[in-house]
Amino acid sequence: MNFVLEQCVIRLHETKNDEPRIVPPPSALVSMLRDAEPKVSRVFNGTNLRKEWTKACAAVGLGSIIKIEGKPCDPKYEGLIVHDLRRSAVRNLVNVGVPETVAMKISGHKARPVFDRYAIASEADLTKAMWRVELSGVSGESVVKVEEGNRARKRLTH
């Protein structure tokens, strides 16, 4: 992974699906990295991102490292994991209206069913969707009675 500060892009050369991709980071991250010293070192050691991640999260209170007896080099970690960020990113991209095909390119999802597992809809999302429908005026349409055989049902007219 290379972060090209001048171009404000992260270039991922080795990915899970073996396809390199470019991810534009949020401006807050770009700002933090611009302010970081020294400018020539890595943010994380590329040889073991998971270990470096757990140490960083534990240091800032986003997780904790629990020593396991008999495993001095393999402690248990509880807290924020890198993969949590992928799920949050997909959800945030979708929630702000980024086209799903673009969100899939950024997250590296090739298969739609896998992407759909990441685009989790919360109860608040469902409520917001209905609120948007109501604001659009669709819910104010007239309701008519439709006869189908011996059964009657209501239908919204368009």
C-alpha positions in Angstrom: 0.0 0.0 0.0 1.3 3.4 -0.9 -0.1 6.7 0.2 0.7 9.5 -2.3 0.3 12.6 -0.2 0.6 15.0 -3.2 -2.1 13.2 -5.1 -4.2 12.4 -2.0 -4.7 8.8 -2.9 -4.0 5.4 -1.4 -2.7 2.9 -3.9 -3.4 -0.7 -2.9 -1.2 -3.0 -4.9 -1.9 -6.2 -3.0 -5.6 -6.8 -2.4 -7.8 -9.7 -1.3 -9.1 -10.1 -4.8 -5.7 -9.6 -6.5 -6.8 -6.4 -8.3 -5.0 -3.2 -7.4 -7.2 -0.2 -6.7 -7.0 3.4 -5.7 -8.9 4.8 -2.7 -9.2 8.5 -2.1 -8.9 9.0 1.7 -11.1 11.5 3.6 -9.6 15.0 3.9 -9.3 14.6 7.7 -6.9 11.7 7.2 -4.9 13.6 4.6 -4.6 16.5 7.0 -3.4 14.2 9.8 -0.8 12.6 7.6 0.4 15.9 6.3 1.0 17.0 9.9 2.7 13.7 10.9 6.5 13.6 11.3 8.6 12.1 9.8 7.1 12.1 6.3 9.2 9.3 5.0 8.1 6.5 7.3 5.1 4.1 7.2 2.0 4.6 9.2 1.9 0.8 9.8 4.5 -1.8 9.4 3.5 -3.7 6.2 4.7 -7.0 7.5 2.1 -7.4 10.1 -0.8 -4.9 9.8 -3.0 -6.7 12.3 -0.3 -6.5 15.1 0.4 -2.9 14.4 -3.3 -2.1 14.3 -4.0 -3.7 17.6 -1.1 -1.9 19.2 -2.3 1.5 17.8 -6.0 0.9 18.8 -4.9 -0.2 22.3 -2.8 2.9 22.6 -5.7 5.3 21.9 -8.3 3.3 23.8 -10.2 1.7 20.9 -9.3 -1.8 22.0 -7.4 -3.8 24.6 -4.7 -6.4 24.4 -5.2 -9.3 26.8 -2.1 -11.4 27.5 -2.7 -15.2 27.3 -0.7 -17.4 29.6 1.6 -19.6 27.6 1.3 -17.4 24.5 3.5 -14.4 25.1 3.7 -13.5 21.4 0.0 -14.1 20.6 -2.2 -12.1 22.9 -5.9 -11.8 22.5 -7.3 -8.5 21.2 -10.7 -7.1 21.8 -11.8 -3.8 20.1 -12.0 -2.1 16.7 -10.7 -4.3 13.9 -9.6 -3.1 10.4 -12.6 -5.0 8.8 -15.0 -2.9 10.9 -13.9 0.1 8.9 -14.7 -1.6 5.6 -18.3 -2.2 6.8 -18.6 1.3 8.1 -17.2 2.8 4.9 -19.7 0.8 2.7 -22.6 1.9 4.9 -21.4 5.6 4.9 -20.9 5.6 1.2 -24.4 4.2 0.5 -26.0 6.5 3.1 -24.6 9.7 1.5 -25.8 8.6 -1.9 -22.6 7.4 -3.6 -23.7 5.1 -6.4 -23.3 1.5 -5.3 -21.1 0.6 -8.3 -18.7 3.3 -7.1 -18.9 2.2 -3.5 -18.1 -1.4 -4.7 -15.0 -0.1 -6.6 -13.8 1.8 -3.5 -14.4 -1.2 -1.1 -13.1 -3.8 -3.6 -16.3 -5.8 -3.7 -16.7 -7.7 -7.0 -19.8 -9.7 -6.2 -23.1 -7.9 -5.5 -24.3 -10.4 -2.9 -21.1 -9.9 -0.8 -21.5 -6.1 -1.1 -25.1 -6.4 0.0 -24.0 -8.1 3.3 -21.9 -5.0 4.0 -24.6 -2.4 3.2 -26.5 -3.1 6.4 -29.8 -1.2 6.8 -30.6 -0.2 10.4 -34.0 0.6 11.9 -33.1 4.2 11.6 -32.3 3.7 7.9 -35.7 2.2 7.3 -37.4 5.0 9.2 -35.5 7.6 7.2 -36.5 5.9 4.0 -40.2 6.1 4.9 -39.7 9.7 6.0 -38.2 10.5 2.5 -41.2 8.8 0.8 -43.6 10.9 2.9 -41.7 14.1 2.1 -41.9 13.3 -1.6 -45.6 13.4 -1.4 -46.1 9.8 -2.6 -47.8 8.9 0.7 -50.4 11.5 0.1 -51.8 9.8 -3.0 -55.4 8.7 -3.0 -56.3 5.2 -1.9 -58.9 3.4 -4.1 -60.8 0.2 -3.5 -60.0 -2.4 -6.1 -62.3 -5.4 -6.6 -60.6 -8.7 -7.5 -63.0 -11.6 -7.7 -64.6 -11.9 -4.3 -61.8 -10.1 -2.5 -61.6 -6.3 -2.1 -58.3 -4.6 -1.4 -56.9 -1.1 -1.3 -54.4 0.2 -3.8 -52.5 3.4 -4.0 -53.1 5.3 -7.3 -50.1 6.9 -9.0 
